[in-house]
Amino acid sequence: MRPLTLAFVLIGAGLFLLLAELFIPSGIFFVLAVLGIVAGVVMTFFYGDTYTGSLTLIGVFIVVPMLAGVLLHYWPKTPIGRRFFLNHSEEDATLASMPVNVELEQLRGRFGRALSALRPAGVVDFDGRRIDTITEGMMVDAGQLVRCIDVRAGKVIVRPVDTPNLKDLEIVDFG
């Protein structure tokens, strides 16, 4: 076998081993693939001329990222790829349908008063119900008015609001 043919066979075997690494992750295939590709490119410079080596190097720098992009696009659809990526949509649907979470969803948009200091977690009173809450990372003093802005995975997320000035309200007689 001619040395240049062997060089291109090594590069092709390296690309094939990169493909195999995605389906059988071990690390050994990746190391062998890199060694094969590097050895193939070095052989094209050594046994061929500079022009052949340069074209091979440019081709490898174009083909390897394209191959990696295509393979990583299809990898999550393989059995091993599905184990690496969690499917959150099923989990979120299950959590949202639990009776406790359905009850907590009714708090969205409601106002309450912090019974303890929220640093950032604490207890808030929503219409006489004590609910464990968490803020968006800010500290809230006890007694401050808060509003429920979201309910995620059974956690009530609140944000502090300014206490309204009730003296500004007019008294309206509807009688």
Secondary structure as UniProt FT lines:
FT   HELIX           3..23
FT   HELIX           28..47
FT   HELIX           50..74
FT   HELIX           75..77
FT   HELIX           79..84
FT   HELIX           88..96
FT   HELIX           99..105
FT   TURN            106..109
FT   STRAND          111..114
FT   STRAND          121..126
FT   TURN            127..128
FT   STRAND          129..135
FT   TURN            142..143
FT   STRAND          145..152
FT   TURN            153..154
FT   STRAND          155..160
FT   HELIX           166..168
//
